[in-house]
Amino acid sequence: MLEVLAAFLAALLSTPIAIRIGKALKIEGVDVHKPWRPRVPKTGGLALIAGSSLAILIYIVGSHGDSAAAALLISSLIAASIGLVEDVREEIDPRLKPLLLILAALPILFLGTFTPRPVIPFLGRSRLYKVYPVMILLAYPIVCNAVNSLDVLNGSMIATSAPFFAMSAVIFYLRGDYPSMIFSLIMLASLLAILPYNRYPAKVFLGNSGSLFTGAAMASIAIIGRIEIAAIITLLPQIMNEMHVIFSLGGIKSAKQAKSRPVEIENGKLKASRDKSAPITLLRMLCAEVLVDERQAVRAMAFLASFTALLGLITDLVFVEGFL
């Protein structure tokens, strides 16, 4: 468990450094959900990347080379680099971004760290030798963008992502899959280490680099550890949120292209926009017909993510475990 401790300490200690880097280089974003609209460094993802990468490298050295760990690390770093470019440049064409994120799937495919026979509830073990690689290519853009779409409030990305890694760690522990459990705990430890700086009122945002790194790690762990169905169920809040955004905007578009924001600020609290052209999001639905404090909204998101994580865990234990 040395890797987990290293991940936590490295992420915790490097977050203040990441904050200073963001301020010095003016890599900042406006916290639009605060009436005073503070500018916050969006370089917290660098601390997440540093903590997780160090821990995975320690694991690789200790295991004398591990293709699954290498694939996980390279895939996550590819996604993070795309996010970092977006953080610095402010925008990547929303139609190009999904294509770029396909690159994050290549290490998994090239290193062969996947099993094209996922277990489907009620059907048992499937044989998707030709289709499964295509599904892997699609998984990274979907999961990465879905995770990114819930990074809208202070602490919301961590609060909605941590349940996934907790769920997967429990499944791997029960299966006796020690390497995959370590990968999940490394990500969980890194996220929790940064939470004190990212929760309300946030001193740092994780930025696109952090959310895409997290999304790629989720996809990689799900594929390597063979928990595809549990992962899909756990990530339903993120996936449904992203689908609602795409359909309400009429296609894959940048949120900046929306005529109005999904929520407004009234008396320091969040309120769903009444503009019919505003994107439909999970946050907007949570704020429908009521004023919601930002911290309450994050807790509601965390509860929903924890609930679907529990459903994912139960589904794996009841319908999947016996077929592996």
Buried (B, 14 or more C-beta within 10 A) or exposed (E): EEBBBBBBBBBBEBBEEBBEBBBEEEBBBEBEBBEEEBEBBBBBBBBBBBBBBBBBBBBBEEEEEBBBBBBBBBBBBBBBBBBBBBBBEEEBEBEEBBEBBBBBBBBBBEBEBBBBBBBBEEEEEBEBEEEBBEBBBBBBBBBBBBBBBBBBBBBBBBBBBBBBBBBBBBBBBEBEBEBBBBBBBBBBBBBBBBBEBBBBEBBBBBBBBBBBBBBBBBBBBBBBBBBBBBBBBBBBBBBBBBBBBBEBBEEBBEBEEBEEBBBBBEEEBBBBBEEEEBBBBBBBEBBEEEBBEBBBBBBBBBEBBBBBBBBBBEBBBEBBEEBE
